[in-house]
C-alpha cells in the first residue's frame, strides 16, 4: 500500500499535467472554450425545470419558494454527474490507455487518479456556478451546513472510484461490463431520487431505494442545498461501509490482475 | 549501478477455451485451472555487468520484444525474476504519449512526466533537447504540423535527454534521416563510453557488431546461444534461412574462430580457395593483386536452379563486398544430381591491409533466404598485406590521382 502511494507521489507531476492537458484539450479547438462545460449541464437543468415545474406544475412537497425544485434538481443532477463521470471513465480507463499500458512502465493507478481529478475539477466549476445560482435566486447561501458537503464529497468519490476501478479491471477481461454499464447507469439514475423526491415513492418499496448508496449521497446534497439542513449522518454510515468494501475489493482485484491486464489489452 | 540479472525467467499468456471458462475460473471458489499456458519465453538466464553492451537477436516471434518489456517492467514475468539496478530508460516505442494538438514544448514536458521526471528537471533539460532534435522554431508549433521525421527526432531527444544507467533499445537505431541516424547512434555510443549498460535488439548486424561485446540469440523463447558477436550473428544468419530439415553446425575453424555451416545439403561446396595469378593457393595477398576465387560444388539432388554467392568480410564481420552468380547473370538452371560445377571468380584485391574472411553460399534465386542449400561462414581466411603501395588506411584501396596547384 505504502509503495503504491509513494509511486503515485513520485508521478504527481504526470497526474497533474494530464489533468491540465485533458482539461485544455477538451476545449482547445472550440471557440467558446470552457463555456461548453457550463452550457451542457445548464441546458439540462433548464429542460428539467421547464418541463417539470412549469409544464407539469410539479412542486417540491414541504419546500417553499418557487425555485426550490430547480435547486433540488440541480443539486441532484450535478452530484450525479460527478458520480457517473468517475464511474464511466473509470470502467474505460484501462482500455482507453491500452497503448500506454503496453508500452511504458509507470504506476498504473495514476490513471484512475487522473480520472478522479478531472471529474473533481469539472464538478468544482459546476458546483461554484450552482452556488452562484442559488445566491442569485434565493438571496442567501446555506451557510455552515455547506461544509458538511466536504465529507459527503469524500464519501462519494470513494464510492465512485471503488466501483469504477472494479468495473475498469473487469472490463479488460469481459467487455460485456462496459456494454452493460451504459444500460445500468440509465436505470440507476431513475432508481435514485434526483428528478423526483423520495416521498412520492410508495412506502412499500421505499426501503429498496434506501439500499442504493446514491440515494443517501444525492439526498445529502439536496438537504444541504435546498433546505440548508445537515445531511442525515446515520444513513451515510451505510454508504461508508459499502464504499470501503468496494475500495478494498478494487485494490485486491487490481493487484491480482494488473499484470495479466497488460497481456490482455 | 547498471546491472541486469535475469534468472529462470519465463512468460506465458493464459489461453482459455472460451470467454466463459475465464469467468468460471474467476468465480470458482476452488483453485481450479481452466487455462493452458502459452509460453513465449522459457528458462531465460543471463546477466549484464555495468557498462557492458549486449545485443539480442532472433527471428520474428523469438520473444525479443517480450523480453525487453519484461526488463522495463511493462509486463510481469510468469516465472523467475529480473533484478535491475540503476535508472532504466527504454527506447521501445518512440513518441509514446505524444499528443498531436499540443506544441512540441508541451509534449516534451508531457513525455518527461510520463518518464517520471519533475517539471524543473525537464525545464533544465529542455535547451539540450531542443538543440539535439534540431527542429528550430517548430518547438512552439502543435505536433500535428511536424513531419514524421521531426516527431521521431523530438521523441528520441526526450527519451535520451538524461544518461540512464541502463539503456534498452528496440530497433530504434534507425530513426530519421541518415544524418540523424548518425547522430542518434553517436549519442548511444557516447552513453556506452560514459558507462551506461546497453541492451539492444536489432536486425542490423552492423549496429550490433559495432556496439556490442556480447550477443544473445533467442529462438522459440529460449536462449539458443550466447557469446562473442561474430559467432552468434553467423548462427542467427543461418537461422534466418532455416527451413525443413536443415542442419546448422558450428565448428571451430582456423585460428580458433567459430565457423557456421547451415543448409539443406542439396548442393555442397567441396572445395573453396583463393589462388594467385600463377595458380598457386594463397593465404596472403598483396594490395591490388589479381586473384581467383575457385569453388567446386557437388550437386546432390535435382534442383530448379543454383546460385553461388560470396561475401568478403573484414575482421569484425562487416561485409566489404559481396555478389553472386544471379547478379552476375549466370544462374545455372536445372542442375542434375551428381553434377560437379566449378566457379572461378577473378578479381583484383583492392583491399586495405587487414585480415578478411569469405562467406560462401549456395542457394536458389537472389538470396539465401528462399532456399538455402549451403551457407558456409569463414570458408576462406586470408590476409591482405601492403608491400609495394603507398601507405594508406581503411579496408578499400581507392588510389587517387592527385593534382595540386599553388597560386
Interface residues (C-beta under 8 A of the other chain):
Chain A: X10 X11 X13 X14 X17 X18 X21 X25 X28 X29 X99 X100 X101 X102 X103 X104 X105 X106 X173 X174 X258 X259 X260 X262 X263
Chain B: X13 X14 X19 X22 X23 X26 X69 X72 X73 X74 X75 X76 X90 X92 X93 X96 X97 X99 X101 X102 X106 X109 X110 X113 X114 X116 X117 X118 X119
